[in-house]
């Protein structure tokens, strides 16, 4: 089981879903069998690859301005914006710049599912 209290600034940034994207695990697979949580940061000019999941995913944006494209429809996002994907919607996040775009991500497996896909 992971630590109850962690010093997140001391945790390493890891390679994210695509080039120019990094993340830090706040709560990983060793902490829970149904939920993951992390910080993600995108450099200016970066776009995540379009993708979908079989689990719920929530983004809470904390820094920067960008767009979330959900099933082809673009939505502007910034600090305080929340994006929820609960029905396997195709989504991508775009950071047009000029600065980084940072968010907190939460993933929750459906009851009975045990594999992160």
Phi, psi and omega in degrees: 000141181288170181295145177290316178241129180234149176266092188302321178301335180279343180289143181284149170281139179243159178300133181267203186291341180200175179302139179081008180237129177231158177214162175233135178278126172270318179220114185251187182300335178281348181263332185205149177261005180222355184217139172235151179213142180199172171257142175229145179225133179244135176285158177303142178081008184260145177228128176288151177293142176300135182200172178215161181229161174262023177222165178285138177226135180232133174247133171241114185278132184243344183204141174090180178231142180194200179224148168243125178257119183241118182048042176087355181254125183274140177228131177285140179225154177198188181308128181095348178287147177234133174240131181238134178236107185240351184235036179059035178294140172288133182214155174213151178245136182237131174246101180284350181094185013276343184249185179292157174243120184239146181210158170261133181243136175235133176238134181228123178287144173294154178305130178092341177274137183237000184241133175277119180239000000 
